[in-house]
Amino acid sequence: MTAKKPLGLPSVKLILIAAVAGVVAGAAAVYVKQGGSGNGISETAALAGDCKAAKDLSAALNPFTKGQVAAMVAAQQPLSLKTVAFKGAEGQPLSVESFAGKTVLLNLWATWCFPCREEMPALNALQKEMGSDKFEVVAVNIDTGDDEKPKAFRSETGIDRLGYYRDNTMGVFNALKKQGLAFGLPVTLLIDKKGCLVSAMNGPAAWDSEDAKGLIKAAVGAGTSL
């Protein structure tokens, strides 16, 4: 099995790819901006006591983090992400807690991020095949400015199964960055039905692969018994 790095230690290659993409697109603010959009870091950490079961789930899923999703790294400590916030299609405030009861694959992406653009169709396919009242891919766009670019990209590439979620303040990215979970884009987190972190990955993956579907099936199945 592929050796895994602990959360908080991304590969040098991923950091360089993300940094170059950000500079080319004029998006260096992703790495330095400290603003927020209602993402309460201290509140998130304080809720970690609710997440002890997620650590057991992380361990149970380790055999499924292989192949195309081998870069998914298990959470080492209980961590609640309930208060991580963004907006819905109509601009309504949402958070991870809005999806309570579902296993969530939370993905942050931007139109200027080339790996993100390549990954989005696979995330769309995963949602099409496995989306249900027990699982959802929540792909949050963090382009600054208005909705024109992300909506145009979704239309051009046939992204029709993913809900439209946005945070043009990049507060959601910075909230995860402060927790040592986000170092560039894309970043993807597997979250249990209570809003607790199970595992995370920096960098793209083939989310429509059999490896990815096996991981999600195992997560949803194990999560229903917790």
C-alpha positions in Angstrom: 0.0 0.0 0.0 1.2 3.5 -0.7 2.8 5.1 2.3 0.9 8.1 3.7 2.0 11.4 5.1 0.3 12.6 8.3 -2.2 15.4 7.8 -0.3 18.7 7.8 2.6 17.5 5.7 1.7 17.7 2.0 4.2 16.6 -0.7 6.5 19.2 -2.1 5.2 18.4 -5.5 1.6 19.3 -4.6 2.7 22.6 -2.9 4.7 23.6 -6.0 1.8 22.8 -8.4 -0.7 24.7 -6.3 1.7 27.7 -5.8 2.5 27.9 -9.5 -1.2 27.7 -10.5 -2.0 30.4 -8.0 0.7 32.8 -9.3 -0.2 32.3 -12.9 -3.8 33.1 -12.2 -3.0 36.0 -10.0 -4.5 34.1 -7.0 -1.7 34.3 -4.5 -4.1 35.7 -2.0 -5.4 32.2 -1.4 -2.2 31.5 0.5 -2.0 34.7 2.5 -5.4 36.1 3.0 -6.6 35.8 6.6 -10.2 37.1 6.1 -13.2 35.0 6.8 -16.9 34.5 6.0 -18.2 33.3 9.3 -15.9 30.3 9.6 -15.3 29.9 13.3 -12.0 28.1 13.9 -12.2 28.2 17.7 -15.8 27.0 17.6 -14.8 24.2 15.2 -12.1 23.0 17.5 -14.3 23.2 20.6 -16.7 20.7 19.0 -14.1 18.1 18.5 -15.4 16.1 21.5 -18.4 15.1 19.4 -16.0 13.4 16.9 -14.4 10.5 18.7 -16.3 8.0 16.6 -14.8 9.5 13.4 -11.3 8.4 14.4 -12.5 4.8 14.5 -14.1 5.3 11.1 -10.9 6.7 9.8 -9.0 3.6 10.9 -11.7 1.3 9.4 -11.4 3.0 6.0 -7.7 2.7 5.8 -7.8 -0.4 3.6 -10.0 1.5 1.1 -7.6 4.5 0.7 -5.6 2.9 -2.1 -5.0 3.2 -5.8 -6.6 6.4 -7.1 -7.4 7.6 -3.6 -4.2 6.5 -1.9 -3.4 10.1 -1.0 -6.4 10.3 1.4 -4.9 10.6 4.9 -6.8 9.6 8.0 -7.6 12.2 10.6 -5.2 11.7 13.6 -7.3 13.7 16.1 -11.1 14.3 16.5 -12.0 17.4 14.6 -15.5 18.9 14.0 -16.0 20.9 10.8 -19.6 21.8 11.5 -19.0 25.5 11.4 -17.0 25.6 8.2 -19.2 28.0 6.1 -20.0 28.9 2.5 -23.1 29.9 0.5 -25.7 28.1 -1.6 -27.0 28.7 -5.1 -29.3 31.5 -4.0 -26.6 33.1 -1.8 -28.1 31.6 1.3 -25.7 30.9 4.2 -24.7 27.2 4.6 -22.2 25.2 6.6 -21.1 21.6 6.9 -23.7 21.3 9.6 -26.4 21.9 6.9 -25.6 18.4 5.6 -26.0 16.7 8.9 -27.0 13.1 8.5 -25.0 12.7 5.2 -21.5 11.6 4.6 -20.0 14.5 2.7 -17.1 14.7 0.3 -16.2 18.4 0.6 -14.1 19.7 -2.3 -12.7 23.2 -2.8 -12.0 24.3 -6.3 -11.5 27.4 -8.5 -11.6 28.1 -12.2 -8.0 29.2 -12.3 -6.8 25.9 -10.8 -6.0 23.5 -13.7 -6.1 20.3 -11.6 -9.5 21.4 -10.3 -10.9 21.8 -13.8 -9.7 18.3 -14.7 -11.1 16.8 -11.6 -14.6 18.4 -11.6 -16.2 16.0 -14.3 -15.1 13.0 -12.1 -16.7 14.6 -9.0 -19.8 15.2 -11.1 -19.9 11.5 -12.2 -19.4 10.4 -8.6 -22.4 12.5 -7.5 -24.5 11.2 -10.4 -23.8 7.6 -9.4 -23.7 7.7 -5.6 -25.5 10.9 -4.5 -28.3 10.1 -2.2 -29.9 11.1 1.1 -26.9 9.5 2.7 -24.1 11.0 0.6 -23.3 14.2 -1.3 -20.3 15.7 -3.1 -20.2 19.3 -1.9 -17.9 21.2 -4.3 -17.4 24.7 -3.2 -16.0 27.3 -5.7 -13.7 29.9 -4.2 -13.2 32.2 -7.2 -13.3 35.9 -6.1 -15.7 38.2 -7.8 -19.1 37.3 -9.2 -20.5 34.0 -10.4 -19.8 34.5 -14.1 -16.6 32.3 -14.4 -17.7 29.4 -12.2 -21.1 29.2 -13.8 -19.7 29.4 -17.3 -17.2 26.6 -16.5 -19.9 24.4 -15.1 -22.1 24.9 -18.2 -19.2 24.4 -20.7 -18.1 21.1 -19.0 -21.6 19.6 -18.3 -21.4 19.8 -14.5 -25.0 19.1 -13.9 -25.2 16.9 -10.8 -23.2 18.9 -8.3 -25.0 21.5 -6.2 -23.7 25.1 -6.7 -21.8 26.2 -3.6 -19.6 29.3 -3.4 -17.4 31.4 -1.1 -15.9 34.3 -3.0 -14.2 35.5 0.2 -12.1 32.3 0.3 -12.9 32.1 4.0 -13.7 28.4 3.7 -10.1 27.8 2.3 -8.5 29.9 5.0 -10.5 28.1 7.8 -9.1 24.8 6.5 -5.7 26.2 6.0 -5.5 27.3 9.7 -6.4 23.7 10.7 -3.5 22.4 8.6 -5.8 20.8 6.1 -5.5 22.9 3.0 -2.2 23.9 1.3 -3.4 24.5 -2.3 -6.2 23.5 -4.6 -8.0 21.2 -5.0 -8.4 20.0 -1.5 -10.9 17.3 -0.6 -12.2 16.2 2.8 -14.3 13.2 3.7 -16.7 14.2 6.5 -19.0 11.9 8.4 -22.7 12.4 9.1 -22.0 14.3 12.3 -19.8 16.9 10.5 -16.5 15.3 11.7 -13.4 15.0 9.6 -12.5 11.4 8.5 -9.7 11.9 6.0 -8.3 14.6 3.7 -6.3 15.0 0.5 -4.5 17.9 -1.1 -4.4 17.5 -4.9 -6.6 15.9 -7.5 -7.9 12.4 -7.7 -10.0 10.2 -10.1 -13.2 10.4 -8.1 -15.1 8.4 -10.7 -12.7 5.5 -10.3 -13.6 2.1 -8.7 -11.1 2.9 -5.9 -13.0 6.2 -5.1 -16.4 4.6 -5.2 -15.2 1.8 -3.0 -14.0 4.3 -0.4 -17.3 6.2 -0.5 -19.4 3.0 -0.2 -17.3 1.9 2.8 -17.6 5.3 4.4 -21.4 5.5 4.0 -21.9 1.9 5.1 -19.7 2.2 8.2 -21.2 5.6 9.0 -24.7 4.3 9.2 -23.7 2.0 12.0 -22.1 4.7 14.2 
